[in-house]
Amino acid sequence: MSRRRGSALPIVLVILVVIAAGTVLAIRVFGDEPRARRAAANQSAPSHPPSTTAPPTTSTTPADQAEPPLWPFRTLEEARRWQVEQAPAGHSPWHADAEATALAFTTGYLGFTDVDTVVRSEIEATEALVKVGYQGESGRPAPAATLALVRFGDGPQAPWEVVGTVDDTMSITEPAPGVEVTSPVRVGGLISGVDESIRVQMRDPAAQRPVGEACCLPAGGENSPWSTPVTYRGASGAVLTIVASTGGHIADVERFAVIGVRPAT
């Protein structure tokens, strides 16, 4: 009896080994099949199918930029209309000039008639920085603000649009550019200077005069915070320009900063 059990043991071990090998083979075959299918599916269906149409015309739209468009165009459609219909007829050629647009914004839209000089500019294909200023005590232009502009329309000949300021010693940090606001809106920022008097206006491109104003907030120091509530009325629904300015030492307006916000509907 003991010899029978000893002789049967190798046979049982062989059978177990065969069964285990078959199980491993089955796991490999059926376990790899779904993975292979997923790989094939990923190769045959790319996540970004190739486009069958020509690339669109390059344009600058409000969605492409952090700051909303301020002036001179209220919408992208207005800018395109000038580009297609009015520019070929010679109407308002200054739209194609970044420096001329910056000065028209400052002296015309904001009403800062003494800030009528380009101190320095950096103009690239789609963006521009134009530093504007006034006549200083030494007879040289004194900088008041650096305006940021972008091409607003289609292609390399699109008109220029003011979208804000690059702040040096005066800034608006509240509210954030492009947010919806209700009246009264709290406007605040930072300023460096001595015996400053801050005036805040809210301008609507559809109105001749400011739709809101607060004056005159005393300020001074090094990067000192300032803040004031501003009540506005009669907004047309277009982007509102918040402009904070200070002056009175040499000129009525010696420094200013602007941002754009949207009135809540």
Disulfide bonds with the S-S distance in Angstrom:
Cys215-Cys216 1.78
